[in-house]
Amino acid sequence: MLGFTSSGNVGVQSWNGNSVSITGPVVTTNVWTHLAVTYGPSNGLRLYVNGTQYGSASGSYTYQAAGTPVS
């Protein structure tokens, strides 16, 4: 899930048996900002802000919405 922390930082959180969080920078309001989250089995979860990688987490992840896997 992509969102913002209570401090205003961009953040992504997921679950792979444990909660996994990646925190990026605080973004300026009223300024266009490109946010991207990628996942691949060999690269894991990654957070990018304006093309700069701000973190990664390896492992397998199960994404579900209301009990239904996302595919």
PQR file with spaces between the fields and no chain letter, atoms N, CA, C, O and H, PARSE charges and radii, in Angstrom:
ATOM       1  N    MET     1       0.844   -1.158    0.000 -0.4000 1.5000
ATOM       2  CA   MET     1       0.000    0.000    0.000 -0.0000 2.0000
ATOM       3  C    MET     1       0.902    1.238    0.000  0.5500 1.7000
ATOM       4  O    MET     1       1.803    1.359    0.830 -0.5500 1.4000
ATOM       5  N    LEU     2       0.658    2.123   -0.909 -0.4000 1.5000
ATOM       6  CA   LEU     2       1.419    3.365   -1.028 -0.0000 2.0000
ATOM       7  C    LEU     2       0.650    4.480   -0.334  0.5500 1.7000
ATOM       8  O    LEU     2      -0.560    4.616   -0.520 -0.5500 1.4000
ATOM       9  H    LEU     2      -0.073    2.024   -1.584  0.4000 1.0000
ATOM      10  N    GLY     3       1.347    5.273    0.461 -0.4000 1.5000
ATOM      11  CA   GLY     3       0.684    6.369    1.160 -0.0000 2.0000
ATOM      12  C    GLY     3       1.696    7.292    1.796  0.5500 1.7000
ATOM      13  O    GLY     3       2.826    7.417    1.322 -0.5500 1.4000
ATOM      14  H    GLY     3       2.329    5.163    0.612  0.4000 1.0000
ATOM      15  N    PHE     4       1.285    7.940    2.879 -0.4000 1.5000
ATOM      16  CA   PHE     4       2.139    8.880    3.588 -0.0000 2.0000
ATOM      17  C    PHE     4       2.204    8.508    5.060  0.5500 1.7000
ATOM      18  O    PHE     4       1.215    8.056    5.636 -0.5500 1.4000
ATOM      19  H    PHE     4       0.367    7.839    3.264  0.4000 1.0000
ATOM      20  N    THR     5       3.368    8.697    5.667 -0.4000 1.5000
ATOM      21  CA   THR     5       3.516    8.458    7.094 -0.0000 2.0000
ATOM      22  C    THR     5       2.941    9.637    7.870  0.5500 1.7000
ATOM      23  O    THR     5       2.576   10.654    7.279 -0.5500 1.4000
ATOM      24  H    THR     5       4.171    9.064    5.199  0.4000 1.0000
ATOM      25  N    SER     6       2.862    9.503    9.177 -0.4000 1.5000
ATOM      26  CA   SER     6       2.354   10.597   10.000 -0.0000 2.0000
ATOM      27  C    SER     6       3.289   11.813    9.961  0.5500 1.7000
ATOM      28  O    SER     6       2.882   12.923   10.303 -0.5500 1.4000
ATOM      29  H    SER     6       3.158    8.678    9.657  0.4000 1.0000
ATOM      30  N    SER     7       4.535   11.598    9.544 -0.4000 1.5000
ATOM      31  CA   SER     7       5.501   12.700    9.410 -0.0000 2.0000
ATOM      32  C    SER     7       5.457   13.355    8.039  0.5500 1.7000
ATOM      33  O    SER     7       6.164   14.333    7.792 -0.5500 1.4000
ATOM      34  H    SER     7       4.865   10.696    9.266  0.4000 1.0000
ATOM      35  N    GLY     8       4.620   12.816    7.135 -0.4000 1.5000
ATOM      36  CA   GLY     8       4.505   13.375    5.795 -0.0000 2.0000
ATOM      37  C    GLY     8       5.430   12.751    4.760  0.5500 1.7000
ATOM      38  O    GLY     8       5.466   13.202    3.615 -0.5500 1.4000
ATOM      39  H    GLY     8       4.046   12.022    7.335  0.4000 1.0000
ATOM      40  N    ASN     9       6.175   11.724    5.140 -0.4000 1.5000
ATOM      41  CA   ASN     9       7.033   11.029    4.190 -0.0000 2.0000
ATOM      42  C    ASN     9       6.207   10.101    3.316  0.5500 1.7000
ATOM      43  O    ASN     9       5.179    9.580    3.749 -0.5500 1.4000
ATOM      44  H    ASN     9       6.146   11.357    6.070  0.4000 1.0000
ATOM      45  N    VAL    10       6.662    9.895    2.076 -0.4000 1.5000
ATOM      46  CA   VAL    10       6.071    8.883    1.218 -0.0000 2.0000
ATOM      47  C    VAL    10       6.441    7.532    1.821  0.5500 1.7000
ATOM      48  O    VAL    10       7.562    7.352    2.296 -0.5500 1.4000
ATOM      49  H    VAL    10       7.497   10.318    1.724  0.4000 1.0000
ATOM      50  N    GLY    11       5.524    6.599    1.805 -0.4000 1.5000
ATOM      51  CA   GLY    11       5.834    5.285    2.352 -0.0000 2.0000
ATOM      52  C    GLY    11       5.070    4.192    1.642  0.5500 1.7000
ATOM      53  O    GLY    11       3.998    4.419    1.081 -0.5500 1.4000
ATOM      54  H    GLY    11       4.614    6.746    1.419  0.4000 1.0000
ATOM      55  N    VAL    12       5.640    3.003    1.677 -0.4000 1.5000
ATOM      56  CA   VAL    12       4.962    1.827    1.143 -0.0000 2.0000
ATOM      57  C    VAL    12       5.047    0.744    2.213  0.5500 1.7000
ATOM      58  O    VAL    12       6.076    0.572    2.867 -0.5500 1.4000
ATOM      59  H    VAL    12       6.511    2.818    2.132  0.4000 1.0000
ATOM      60  N    GLN    13       3.951    0.026    2.375 -0.4000 1.5000
ATOM      61  CA   GLN    13       3.908   -1.036    3.368 -0.0000 2.0000
ATOM      62  C    GLN    13       3.305   -2.271    2.723  0.5500 1.7000
ATOM      63  O    GLN    13       2.353   -2.184    1.948 -0.5500 1.4000
ATOM      64  H    GLN    13       3.115    0.166    1.844  0.4000 1.0000
ATOM      65  N    SER    14       3.872   -3.416    3.055 -0.4000 1.5000
ATOM      66  CA   SER    14       3.380   -4.676    2.516 -0.0000 2.0000
ATOM      67  C    SER    14       3.527   -5.746    3.587  0.5500 1.7000
ATOM      68  O    SER    14       3.901   -5.458    4.724 -0.5500 1.4000
ATOM      69  H    SER    14       4.645   -3.486    3.684  0.4000 1.0000
ATOM      70  N    TRP    15       3.233   -6.960    3.217 -0.4000 1.5000
ATOM      71  CA   TRP    15       3.232   -8.066    4.152 -0.0000 2.0000
ATOM      72  C    TRP    15       3.858   -9.280    3.494  0.5500 1.7000
ATOM      73  O    TRP    15       3.438   -9.685    2.410 -0.5500 1.4000
ATOM      74  H    TRP    15       2.929   -7.194    2.293  0.4000 1.0000
ATOM      75  N    ASN    16       4.859   -9.867    4.138 -0.4000 1.5000
ATOM      76  CA   ASN    16       5.444  -11.115    3.655 -0.0000 2.0000
ATOM      77  C    ASN    16       5.623  -12.093    4.807  0.5500 1.7000
ATOM      78  O    ASN    16       6.633  -12.793    4.891 -0.5500 1.4000
ATOM      79  H    ASN    16       5.200   -9.539    5.019  0.4000 1.0000
ATOM      80  N    GLY    17       4.642  -12.134    5.683 -0.4000 1.5000
ATOM      81  CA   GLY    17       4.734  -12.907    6.906 -0.0000 2.0000
ATOM      82  C    GLY    17       5.011  -11.977    8.075  0.5500 1.7000
ATOM      83  O    GLY    17       4.665  -12.278    9.218 -0.5500 1.4000
ATOM      84  H    GLY    17       3.822  -11.566    5.615  0.4000 1.0000
ATOM      85  N    ASN    18       5.627  -10.862    7.785 -0.4000 1.5000
ATOM      86  CA   ASN    18       5.864   -9.756    8.715 -0.0000 2.0000
ATOM      87  C    ASN    18       5.560   -8.464    7.971  0.5500 1.7000
ATOM      88  O    ASN    18       5.600   -8.413    6.742 -0.5500 1.4000
ATOM      89  H    ASN    18       5.908  -10.617    6.857  0.4000 1.0000
ATOM      90  N    SER    19       5.259   -7.431    8.729 -0.4000 1.5000
ATOM      91  CA   SER    19       5.021   -6.135    8.103 -0.0000 2.0000
ATOM      92  C    SER    19       6.335   -5.590    7.553  0.5500 1.7000
ATOM      93  O    SER    19       7.355   -5.608    8.242 -0.5500 1.4000
ATOM      94  H    SER    19       5.226   -7.472    9.728  0.4000 1.0000
ATOM      95  N    VAL    20       6.309   -5.108    6.316 -0.4000 1.5000
ATOM      96  CA   VAL    20       7.486   -4.547    5.661 -0.0000 2.0000
ATOM      97  C    VAL    20       7.155   -3.111    5.281  0.5500 1.7000
ATOM      98  O    VAL    20       6.148   -2.859    4.619 -0.5500 1.4000
ATOM      99  H    VAL    20       5.480   -5.094    5.757  0.4000 1.0000
ATOM     100  N    SER    21       8.001   -2.164    5.700 -0.4000 1.5000
ATOM     101  CA   SER    21       7.779   -0.753    5.387 -0.0000 2.0000
ATOM     102  C    SER    21       9.023   -0.161    4.739  0.5500 1.7000
ATOM     103  O    SER    21      10.147   -0.437    5.159 -0.5500 1.4000
ATOM     104  H    SER    21       8.819   -2.368    6.238  0.4000 1.0000
ATOM     105  N    ILE    22       8.813    0.649    3.719 -0.4000 1.5000
ATOM     106  CA   ILE    22       9.892    1.414    3.093 -0.0000 2.0000
ATOM     107  C    ILE    22       9.460    2.875    3.162  0.5500 1.7000
ATOM     108  O    ILE    22       8.347    3.216    2.763 -0.5500 1.4000
ATOM     109  H    ILE    22       7.900    0.873    3.377  0.4000 1.0000
ATOM     110  N    THR    23      10.334    3.728    3.662 -0.4000 1.5000
ATOM     111  CA   THR    23      10.013    5.147    3.813 -0.0000 2.0000
ATOM     112  C    THR    23      10.877    5.984    2.887  0.5500 1.7000
ATOM     113  O    THR    23      12.096    5.824    2.832 -0.5500 1.4000
ATOM     114  H    THR    23      11.239    3.451    3.986  0.4000 1.0000
ATOM     115  N    GLY    24      10.226    6.872    2.167 -0.4000 1.5000
ATOM     116  CA   GLY    24      10.916    7.798    1.274 -0.0000 2.0000
ATOM     117  C    GLY    24      10.925    9.194    1.869  0.5500 1.7000
ATOM     118  O    GLY    24      10.732    9.358    3.073 -0.5500 1.4000
ATOM     119  H    GLY    24       9.235    7.002    2.212  0.4000 1.0000
ATOM     120  N    PRO    25      11.148   10.193    1.041 -0.5600 1.5000
ATOM     121  CA   PRO    25      11.252   11.573    1.527  0.2800 2.0000
ATOM     122  C    PRO    25       9.881   12.223    1.737  0.5500 1.7000
ATOM     123  O    PRO    25       8.851   11.689    1.325 -0.5500 1.4000
ATOM     124  N    VAL    26       9.896   13.364    2.375 -0.4000 1.5000
ATOM     125  CA   VAL    26       8.719   14.240    2.413 -0.0000 2.0000
ATOM     126  C    VAL    26       8.649   14.916    1.051  0.5500 1.7000
ATOM     127  O    VAL    26       9.657   15.425    0.561 -0.5500 1.4000
ATOM     128  H    VAL    26      10.732   13.799    2.709  0.4000 1.0000
ATOM     129  N    VAL    27       7.477   14.928    0.437 -0.4000 1.5000
ATOM     130  CA   VAL    27       7.340   15.579   -0.861 -0.0000 2.0000
ATOM     131  C    VAL    27       6.683   16.947   -0.681  0.5500 1.7000
ATOM     132  O    VAL    27       5.870   17.146    0.222 -0.5500 1.4000
ATOM     133  H    VAL    27       6.658   14.514    0.835  0.4000 1.0000
ATOM     134  N    THR    28       7.042   17.867   -1.538 -0.4000 1.5000
ATOM     135  CA   THR    28       6.526   19.228   -1.477 -0.0000 2.0000
ATOM     136  C    THR    28       5.105   19.265   -2.031  0.5500 1.7000
ATOM     137  O    THR    28       4.831   18.690   -3.084 -0.5500 1.4000
ATOM     138  H    THR    28       7.703   17.706   -2.271  0.4000 1.0000
ATOM     139  N    THR    29       4.210   19.934   -1.330 -0.4000 1.5000
ATOM     140  CA   THR    29       2.837   20.062   -1.825 -0.0000 2.0000
ATOM     141  C    THR    29       2.814   20.980   -3.034  0.5500 1.7000
ATOM     142  O    THR    29       3.659   21.866   -3.167 -0.5500 1.4000
ATOM     143  H    THR    29       4.432   20.401   -0.474  0.4000 1.0000
ATOM     144  N    ASN    30       1.858   20.769   -3.903 -0.4000 1.5000
ATOM     145  CA   ASN    30       1.639   21.551   -5.119 -0.0000 2.0000
ATOM     146  C    ASN    30       2.794   21.480   -6.105  0.5500 1.7000
ATOM     147  O    ASN    30       2.950   22.367   -6.944 -0.5500 1.4000
ATOM     148  H    ASN    30       1.172   20.050   -3.794  0.4000 1.0000
ATOM     149  N    VAL    31       3.609   20.426   -6.011 -0.4000 1.5000
ATOM     150  CA   VAL    31       4.695   20.172   -6.951 -0.0000 2.0000
ATOM     151  C    VAL    31       4.509   18.761   -7.476  0.5500 1.7000
ATOM     152  O    VAL    31       4.360   17.824   -6.691 -0.5500 1.4000
ATOM     153  H    VAL    31       3.482   19.705   -5.329  0.4000 1.0000
ATOM     154  N    TRP    32       4.514   18.593   -8.807 -0.4000 1.5000
ATOM     155  CA   TRP    32       4.331   17.284   -9.408 -0.0000 2.0000
ATOM     156  C    TRP    32       5.441   16.354   -8.955  0.5500 1.7000
ATOM     157  O    TRP    32       6.620   16.697   -9.047 -0.5500 1.4000
ATOM     158  H    TRP    32       4.634   19.354   -9.444  0.4000 1.0000
ATOM     159  N    THR    33       5.070   15.172   -8.464 -0.4000 1.5000
ATOM     160  CA   THR    33       6.034   14.178   -7.988 -0.0000 2.0000
ATOM     161  C    THR    33       5.632   12.824   -8.537  0.5500 1.7000
ATOM     162  O    THR    33       4.468   12.435   -8.440 -0.5500 1.4000
ATOM     163  H    THR    33       4.112   14.893   -8.389  0.4000 1.0000
ATOM     164  N    HIS    34       6.585   12.098   -9.114 -0.4000 1.5000
ATOM     165  CA   HIS    34       6.324   10.763   -9.651 -0.0000 2.0000
ATOM     166  C    HIS    34       6.668    9.734   -8.590  0.5500 1.7000
ATOM     167  O    HIS    34       7.809    9.660   -8.135 -0.5500 1.4000
ATOM     168  H    HIS    34       7.530   12.413   -9.192  0.4000 1.0000
ATOM     169  N    LEU    35       5.678    8.939   -8.194 -0.4000 1.5000
ATOM     170  CA   LEU    35       5.859    7.870   -7.217 -0.0000 2.0000
ATOM     171  C    LEU    35       5.655    6.537   -7.916  0.5500 1.7000
ATOM     172  O    LEU    35       4.726    6.388   -8.709 -0.5500 1.4000
ATOM     173  H    LEU    35       4.751    8.999   -8.563  0.4000 1.0000
ATOM     174  N    ALA    36       6.510    5.569   -7.630 -0.4000 1.5000
ATOM     175  CA   ALA    36       6.366    4.238   -8.216 -0.0000 2.0000
ATOM     176  C    ALA    36       6.788    3.193   -7.203  0.5500 1.7000
ATOM     177  O    ALA    36       7.746    3.373   -6.451 -0.5500 1.4000
ATOM     178  H    ALA    36       7.265    5.690   -6.985  0.4000 1.0000
ATOM     179  N    VAL    37       6.050    2.101   -7.203 -0.4000 1.5000
ATOM     180  CA   VAL    37       6.391    0.928   -6.408 -0.0000 2.0000
ATOM     181  C    VAL    37       6.457   -0.236   -7.376  0.5500 1.7000
ATOM     182  O    VAL    37       5.542   -0.440   -8.174 -0.5500 1.4000
ATOM     183  H    VAL    37       5.272    1.955   -7.814  0.4000 1.0000
ATOM     184  N    THR    38       7.538   -1.001   -7.308 -0.4000 1.5000
ATOM     185  CA   THR    38       7.675   -2.169   -8.173 -0.0000 2.0000
ATOM     186  C    THR    38       7.884   -3.406   -7.313  0.5500 1.7000
ATOM     187  O    THR    38       8.365   -3.333   -6.182 -0.5500 1.4000
ATOM     188  H    THR    38       8.281   -0.835   -6.659  0.4000 1.0000
ATOM     189  N    TYR    39       7.508   -4.540   -7.885 -0.4000 1.5000
ATOM     190  CA   TYR    39       7.767   -5.814   -7.223 -0.0000 2.0000
ATOM     191  C    TYR    39       8.133   -6.843   -8.275  0.5500 1.7000
ATOM     192  O    TYR    39       7.498   -6.923   -9.326 -0.5500 1.4000
ATOM     193  H    TYR    39       7.118   -4.599   -8.804  0.4000 1.0000
ATOM     194  N    GLY    40       9.139   -7.615   -7.994 -0.4000 1.5000
ATOM     195  CA   GLY    40       9.524   -8.745   -8.826 -0.0000 2.0000
ATOM     196  C    GLY    40      10.106   -9.819   -7.927  0.5500 1.7000
ATOM     197  O    GLY    40      10.719   -9.500   -6.909 -0.5500 1.4000
ATOM     198  H    GLY    40       9.655   -7.550   -7.140  0.4000 1.0000
ATOM     199  N    PRO    41       9.929  -11.090   -8.282 -0.5600 1.5000
ATOM     200  CA   PRO    41      10.413  -12.161   -7.417  0.2800 2.0000
ATOM     201  C    PRO    41      11.923  -12.111   -7.169  0.5500 1.7000
ATOM     202  O    PRO    41      12.381  -12.535   -6.108 -0.5500 1.4000
ATOM     203  N    SER    42      12.691  -11.610   -8.114 -0.4000 1.5000
ATOM     204  CA   SER    42      14.139  -11.558   -7.907 -0.0000 2.0000
ATOM     205  C    SER    42      14.600  -10.219   -7.316  0.5500 1.7000
ATOM     206  O    SER    42      15.646  -10.163   -6.670 -0.5500 1.4000
ATOM     207  H    SER    42      12.318  -11.266   -8.976  0.4000 1.0000
ATOM     208  N    ASN    43      13.841   -9.151   -7.526 -0.4000 1.5000
ATOM     209  CA   ASN    43      14.237   -7.825   -7.030 -0.0000 2.0000
ATOM     210  C    ASN    43      13.494   -7.394   -5.770  0.5500 1.7000
ATOM     211  O    ASN    43      13.898   -6.436   -5.112 -0.5500 1.4000
ATOM     212  H    ASN    43      12.991   -9.196   -8.051  0.4000 1.0000
ATOM     213  N    GLY    44      12.432   -8.080   -5.434 -0.4000 1.5000
ATOM     214  CA   GLY    44      11.648   -7.714   -4.258 -0.0000 2.0000
ATOM     215  C    GLY    44      10.843   -6.445   -4.481  0.5500 1.7000
ATOM     216  O    GLY    44      10.547   -6.067   -5.615 -0.5500 1.4000
ATOM     217  H    GLY    44      12.104   -8.859   -5.969  0.4000 1.0000
ATOM     218  N    LEU    45      10.497   -5.800   -3.388 -0.4000 1.5000
ATOM     219  CA   LEU    45       9.682   -4.594   -3.379 -0.0000 2.0000
ATOM     220  C    LEU    45      10.609   -3.377   -3.403  0.5500 1.7000
ATOM     221  O    LEU    45      11.601   -3.345   -2.675 -0.5500 1.4000
ATOM     222  H    LEU    45      10.737   -6.107   -2.467  0.4000 1.0000
ATOM     223  N    ARG    46      10.296   -2.375   -4.233 -0.4000 1.5000
ATOM     224  CA   ARG    46      11.121   -1.166   -4.336 -0.0000 2.0000
ATOM     225  C    ARG    46      10.244    0.072   -4.403  0.5500 1.7000
ATOM     226  O    ARG    46       9.167    0.051   -4.999 -0.5500 1.4000
ATOM     227  H    ARG    46       9.490   -2.401   -4.824  0.4000 1.0000
ATOM     228  N    LEU    47      10.712    1.147   -3.789 -0.4000 1.5000
ATOM     229  CA   LEU    47      10.029    2.436   -3.813 -0.0000 2.0000
ATOM     230  C    LEU    47      10.904    3.434   -4.553  0.5500 1.7000
ATOM     231  O    LEU    47      12.090    3.579   -4.259 -0.5500 1.4000
ATOM     232  H    LEU    47      11.587    1.163   -3.305  0.4000 1.0000
ATOM     233  N    TYR    48      10.291    4.130   -5.533 -0.4000 1.5000
ATOM     234  CA   TYR    48      10.987    5.174   -6.300 -0.0000 2.0000
ATOM     235  C    TYR    48      10.226    6.477   -6.174  0.5500 1.7000
ATOM     236  O    TYR    48       8.996    6.490   -6.235 -0.5500 1.4000
ATOM     237  H    TYR    48       9.327    4.012   -5.772  0.4000 1.0000
ATOM     238  N    VAL    49      10.952    7.578   -5.998 -0.4000 1.5000
ATOM     239  CA   VAL    49      10.375    8.919   -5.987 -0.0000 2.0000
ATOM     240  C    VAL    49      11.165    9.746   -6.991  0.5500 1.7000
ATOM     241  O    VAL    49      12.370    9.949   -6.842 -0.5500 1.4000
ATOM     242  H    VAL    49      11.950    7.568   -5.948  0.4000 1.0000
ATOM     243  N    ASN    50      10.460   10.224   -8.024 -0.4000 1.5000
ATOM     244  CA   ASN    50      11.096   10.986   -9.110 -0.0000 2.0000
ATOM     245  C    ASN    50      12.294   10.255   -9.700  0.5500 1.7000
ATOM     246  O    ASN    50      13.309   10.871  -10.024 -0.5500 1.4000
ATOM     247  H    ASN    50       9.481   10.059   -8.145  0.4000 1.0000
ATOM     248  N    GLY    51      12.170    8.939   -9.837 -0.4000 1.5000
ATOM     249  CA   GLY    51      13.207    8.133  -10.473 -0.0000 2.0000
ATOM     250  C    GLY    51      14.337    7.692   -9.567  0.5500 1.7000
ATOM     251  O    GLY    51      15.211    6.944  -10.004 -0.5500 1.4000
ATOM     252  H    GLY    51      11.345    8.439   -9.574  0.4000 1.0000
ATOM     253  N    THR    52      14.347    8.133   -8.317 -0.4000 1.5000
ATOM     254  CA   THR    52      15.388    7.739   -7.373 -0.0000 2.0000
ATOM     255  C    THR    52      14.853    6.646   -6.462  0.5500 1.7000
ATOM     256  O    THR    52      13.784    6.793   -5.869 -0.5500 1.4000
ATOM     257  H    THR    52      13.637    8.740   -7.962  0.4000 1.0000
ATOM     258  N    GLN    53      15.599    5.545   -6.352 -0.4000 1.5000
ATOM     259  CA   GLN    53      15.176    4.457   -5.470 -0.0000 2.0000
ATOM     260  C    GLN    53      15.440    4.860   -4.024  0.5500 1.7000
ATOM     261  O    GLN    53      16.541    5.291   -3.680 -0.5500 1.4000
ATOM     262  H    GLN    53      16.467    5.426   -6.834  0.4000 1.0000
ATOM     263  N    TYR    54      14.414    4.714   -3.175 -0.4000 1.5000
ATOM     264  CA   TYR    54      14.529    5.080   -1.763 -0.0000 2.0000
ATOM     265  C    TYR    54      14.541    3.890   -0.837  0.5500 1.7000
ATOM     266  O    TYR    54      14.701    4.067    0.371 -0.5500 1.4000
ATOM     267  H    TYR    54      13.520    4.363   -3.454  0.4000 1.0000
ATOM     268  N    GLY    55      14.383    2.711   -1.336 -0.4000 1.5000
ATOM     269  CA   GLY    55      14.449    1.545   -0.469 -0.0000 2.0000
ATOM     270  C    GLY    55      13.990    0.303   -1.185  0.5500 1.7000
ATOM     271  O    GLY    55      13.383    0.362   -2.254 -0.5500 1.4000
ATOM     272  H    GLY    55      14.254    2.567   -2.318  0.4000 1.0000
ATOM     273  N    SER    56      14.294   -0.821   -0.575 -0.4000 1.5000
ATOM     274  CA   SER    56      13.865   -2.097   -1.131 -0.0000 2.0000
ATOM     275  C    SER    56      13.717   -3.105   -0.009  0.5500 1.7000
ATOM     276  O    SER    56      14.281   -2.940    1.073 -0.5500 1.4000
ATOM     277  H    SER    56      14.787   -0.869    0.294  0.4000 1.0000
ATOM     278  N    ALA    57      12.960   -4.141   -0.277 -0.4000 1.5000
ATOM     279  CA   ALA    57      12.781   -5.244    0.658 -0.0000 2.0000
ATOM     280  C    ALA    57      12.637   -6.512   -0.157  0.5500 1.7000
ATOM     281  O    ALA    57      11.819   -6.578   -1.075 -0.5500 1.4000
ATOM     282  H    ALA    57      12.502   -4.276   -1.156  0.4000 1.0000
ATOM     283  N    SER    58      13.426   -7.513    0.175 -0.4000 1.5000
ATOM     284  CA   SER    58      13.364   -8.761   -0.579 -0.0000 2.0000
ATOM     285  C    SER    58      12.353   -9.706    0.050  0.5500 1.7000
ATOM     286  O    SER    58      11.912   -9.500    1.180 -0.5500 1.4000
ATOM     287  H    SER    58      14.090   -7.458    0.920  0.4000 1.0000
ATOM     288  N    GLY    59      11.995  -10.733   -0.686 -0.4000 1.5000
ATOM     289  CA   GLY    59      11.081  -11.746   -0.188 -0.0000 2.0000
ATOM     290  C    GLY    59       9.882  -11.915   -1.078  0.5500 1.7000
ATOM     291  O    GLY    59       9.684  -11.170   -2.038 -0.5500 1.4000
ATOM     292  H    GLY    59      12.353  -10.901   -1.604  0.4000 1.0000
ATOM     293  N    SER    60       9.092  -12.897   -0.750 -0.4000 1.5000
ATOM     294  CA   SER    60       7.846  -13.159   -1.473 -0.0000 2.0000
ATOM     295  C    SER    60       6.705  -12.472   -0.744  0.5500 1.7000
ATOM     296  O    SER    60       6.677  -12.423    0.486 -0.5500 1.4000
ATOM     297  H    SER    60       9.253  -13.502    0.030  0.4000 1.0000
ATOM     298  N    TYR    61       5.772  -11.946   -1.508 -0.4000 1.5000
ATOM     299  CA   TYR    61       4.663  -11.198   -0.938 -0.0000 2.0000
ATOM     300  C    TYR    61       3.349  -11.746   -1.460  0.5500 1.7000
ATOM     301  O    TYR    61       3.261  -12.188   -2.605 -0.5500 1.4000
ATOM     302  H    TYR    61       5.795  -11.986   -2.507  0.4000 1.0000
ATOM     303  N    THR    62       2.328  -11.716   -0.616 -0.4000 1.5000
ATOM     304  CA   THR    62       0.983  -12.099   -1.008 -0.0000 2.0000
ATOM     305  C    THR    62       0.120  -10.850   -0.913  0.5500 1.7000
ATOM     306  O    THR    62      -0.037  -10.275    0.164 -0.5500 1.4000
ATOM     307  H    THR    62       2.399  -11.357    0.314  0.4000 1.0000
ATOM     308  N    TYR    63      -0.438  -10.433   -2.046 -0.4000 1.5000
ATOM     309  CA   TYR    63      -1.298   -9.258   -2.084 -0.0000 2.0000
ATOM     310  C    TYR    63      -2.745   -9.720   -2.137  0.5500 1.7000
ATOM     311  O    TYR    63      -3.126  -10.493   -3.015 -0.5500 1.4000
ATOM     312  H    TYR    63      -0.310  -10.900   -2.921  0.4000 1.0000
ATOM     313  N    GLN    64      -3.545   -9.244   -1.197 -0.4000 1.5000
ATOM     314  CA   GLN    64      -4.947   -9.618   -1.165 -0.0000 2.0000
ATOM     315  C    GLN    64      -5.804   -8.395   -0.890  0.5500 1.7000
ATOM     316  O    GLN    64      -5.413   -7.494   -0.147 -0.5500 1.4000
ATOM     317  H    GLN    64      -3.235   -8.616   -0.483  0.4000 1.0000
ATOM     318  N    ALA    65      -6.964   -8.382   -1.494 -0.4000 1.5000
ATOM     319  CA   ALA    65      -7.963   -7.352   -1.239 -0.0000 2.0000
ATOM     320  C    ALA    65      -9.253   -8.047   -0.860  0.5500 1.7000
ATOM     321  O    ALA    65      -9.813   -8.798   -1.658 -0.5500 1.4000
ATOM     322  H    ALA    65      -7.281   -9.114   -2.097  0.4000 1.0000
ATOM     323  N    ALA    66      -9.723   -7.807    0.329 -0.4000 1.5000
ATOM     324  CA   ALA    66     -10.961   -8.425    0.823 -0.0000 2.0000
ATOM     325  C    ALA    66     -10.923   -9.938    0.684  0.5500 1.7000
ATOM     326  O    ALA    66     -11.924  -10.561    0.331 -0.5500 1.4000
ATOM     327  H    ALA    66      -9.268   -7.196    0.977  0.4000 1.0000
ATOM     328  N    GLY    67      -9.760  -10.532    0.964 -0.4000 1.5000
ATOM     329  CA   GLY    67      -9.636  -11.975    0.934 -0.0000 2.0000
ATOM     330  C    GLY    67      -9.403  -12.571   -0.439  0.5500 1.7000
ATOM     331  O    GLY    67      -9.286  -13.790   -0.571 -0.5500 1.4000
ATOM     332  H    GLY    67      -8.946  -10.026    1.250  0.4000 1.0000
ATOM     333  N    THR    68      -9.331  -11.726   -1.477 -0.4000 1.5000
ATOM     334  CA   THR    68      -9.124  -12.207   -2.840 -0.0000 2.0000
ATOM     335  C    THR    68      -7.739  -11.819   -3.312  0.5500 1.7000
ATOM     336  O    THR    68      -7.421  -10.630   -3.340 -0.5500 1.4000
ATOM     337  H    THR    68      -9.426  -10.736   -1.370  0.4000 1.0000
ATOM     338  N    PRO    69      -6.891  -12.787   -3.688 -0.5600 1.5000
ATOM     339  CA   PRO    69      -5.552  -12.430   -4.167  0.2800 2.0000
ATOM     340  C    PRO    69      -5.611  -11.515   -5.386  0.5500 1.7000
ATOM     341  O    PRO    69      -6.462  -11.682   -6.260 -0.5500 1.4000
ATOM     342  N    VAL    70      -4.704  -10.553   -5.436 -0.4000 1.5000
ATOM     343  CA   VAL    70      -4.580   -9.667   -6.584 -0.0000 2.0000
ATOM     344  C    VAL    70      -3.685  -10.360   -7.598  0.5500 1.7000
ATOM     345  O    VAL    70      -2.591  -10.808   -7.256 -0.5500 1.4000
ATOM     346  H    VAL    70      -4.013  -10.417   -4.726  0.4000 1.0000
ATOM     347  N    SER    71      -4.141  -10.454   -8.846 -0.4000 1.5000
ATOM     348  CA   SER    71      -3.313  -11.121   -9.864 -0.0000 2.0000
ATOM     349  C    SER    71      -3.342  -10.333  -11.156  0.5500 1.7000
ATOM     350  O    SER    71      -2.708  -10.728  -12.135 -0.5500 1.4000
ATOM     351  H    SER    71      -5.030  -10.090   -9.124  0.4000 1.0000
